[in-house]
């Protein structure tokens, strides 16, 4: 079985990958080199436990997506584009995506992942 490749600095983190990697580390009895990673993932999962979401694991619900805070404006823009909420807008029209991201952010909570702020809902 190939170990999960998990980047805890990525713009987007899939919590299902976090769970899978933690499960791998937890199952390895001799995982001493990965003890720090296991500790970080355990703390992250503990912080996310019971905060809603669509992933059920070990009796609790977890959010699926973590969005790095410094990427949230781009994420908000992609979200609006994907939803199709805007008609075709000419290139000379400027949208304040930072303000749009701030408006969306009220629906998100924040979690620290090894010193980096991520948002989830």
N, C-alpha and C positions, 0 to 999 in steps of 0.2 A: 504494500500500500504506500502510495506517495504521500509524504508529509504535506500538510496545507502550507502554501506560501502566503504568509500573512505579513503585510506591511502596515505597521501601526503609525505611519506618518502619511499614508495615502489620503487623497482628497475625500474619498468615499471608502468606508469600511463596512463590509457586510458582516453583521453580527453572527450569522450562521457560520461564517469562516472562523470567527473568534471561538465559538462554541466547539467547532470541530477540532481546532488546534488545541484548545484547552483539554478536550477529551483525550487527544493523542498524548499530550504531556502528562496528564493525570494517570493514564494507563501505563506509562513507562516507569517502572520501579526504579530504574537506575538513571533517571533524567536529571542528574545533578548539574550538567552544563546548562540545562534549560530551566533551572529553578527560578531564576529572576524573571524570565518570560512567563512562566506559569504563575508566579506571584502577581505580575502586572495584569495578566488576563483574568485571574481570579478576582482581583480588585475591581476591574472593569465590569465583569459579569455581576458582581455583587452590587455595584452602583446602578446597573440597569435592571436588575431583577424586580419584577412586579410593576414596572413603569409602562405597562401596556405594550402594544405591538402585536405582531402577527406570528411570532416564533415562540412555540411552547417547548420548554426544555426543563426537565427535572422538576416538574410541578409548578413552574412559574412562566409568566409571559415576558417576552423581551422585544424591544423594537428591532427591526431588521437593519435599518440603515443609519449609519453615523456619518455626518457631513462635517468636514473640518471647517472650523469657524472662518478662517481666512479664505475659504472657497465658497462660502455661503451665497455671496452675491451672484457668482456664476451659476451656482446651483439654482437659485431663484429664477434667473433668466431662462435656464434650460427647462425648469418646471413650467413656467408660463408658456414657453414655446411648445412644449410637449402637450400641454392641456388644450392648446389651440384657442386660448381666451382672447388673443389679439388678432385682428384682421391683418392683412398685409400692410406693413407700415413703410412708407418711403424712407430711403436712407438719410434724408435731411432732417427727419424728425428724431429728436433725442428723448430717450426715456431715462429717467433717473433710476437705474437699477439698484443703486445703493439704498435709496429710500424704499423701493419695492421690497428688497430683501429685509429691511428693518420692519416693514409692515408684516411680512410673513413670519419673521422671527418670533413674534409673540406666541405662536403656536408650538414652539420648540423649547425643549429643555437642554441643558448643557451638562456634559460629562467630561472629565479630564482623562485623557489617555496618555499616560507617561509624559505629562507636561504639556500636552497639546489639547486645546479645547475643541470638542466636537459637539454638534447639535443633533438632536433626534426628536422624534415625536411618536 
